[in-house]
Amino acid sequence: MALLQYEFIRNAVYAAFLASISCGIIGSYVIVKRISTISGGIAHAAFGGLGLGYFLGVNPVWGIIPFGLASALSIGYLSRKSRMSEDTLIGIVWACGMALGVLFIGLTPGYIPDLFSYLFGNILTVPAGDLLLMILLDIIIITFTLLFFKEFLALCYDEEYARVTGVPVMTLYLLLLCMVALTVVMLIRIVGIILVIALLTIPASIARNFTSKLKYLMILSIVICFLLSLFGIWLSYLLDIPSGAAIILLSSLVLSLTLLIKKINFFVSTRMIRHK
């Protein structure tokens, strides 16, 4: 609690809470729909927008948003309409986005001071302006989730049934990927482009060990993501280590322990049944 006297720590806590909301909601969809690979492609392709932002001399986040949305729409549309395999398309978009980012950064004159924080995250340096943007993105994601919750539920669990019942599957799928792109924008400040896919999937994976109902999965994922982020911030401050890495390693440890406990419980239950 003593750490909260520092403004940068308070901003980090606010950022962790705001990012946890979108991460818990969209991460649940990513896990249930099994589109983590697509999410990783979107995250890394957004590097092109990062480079564009530096090249134009604006906040890199304003470059990441259009690049992320364009990558999401490209992967989503071409994966359904093209004869190319989804993995191939993801690889192409991923590589092109990264290459464009490297190109723009190379063309940008002078030294780029905070590039490392966008690649690997540093939640302790989130400015107040980015918090306002995160609030706006959270409102957008929550609004679309509430408006189309049943349709997204059908899309994630039984796409064929959703199509037969008249749900606009293609439109909703593209919308879901755009929401993934917006979540990526929020998480980049916390864990960076390189590690964003881990934070998007790990809290939801932990939560799925306790519930399979989508609504509760989202709520539990939000809580888990926020707690992991808080402890990650505390560890990074205490041990003087990068915050993004601390959050991801802690999350991975908790996931491993959860899976281990679940396996032990299953083994014990099986032995008790056999004994009876």
ABEGO torsion letter per residue (X at the ends): XAAAABAAAAAAAAAAAAAAAAAAAAAAAAAAAGAAAAAAAAAAAAAAAAAAAAAAGBBAAAAAAAAAAAAAAAAAAAAAABABBAAAAAAAAAAAAAAAAAAAAAABBEBBAAAAAAAAEBAAABBAAAAAAAAAAAAAAAAAAAAAAAAAAAAAABAAAAAAAGBBAAAAAAAAAAAAAAAAAAAAAAAEAAAAAAAAAAAAAAAAAABABAAAAAAAAAAAAAAAAAAAAAAAAAAGBBAAAAAAAAAAAAAAAAAAAAAAAAAAAAAAAAAX
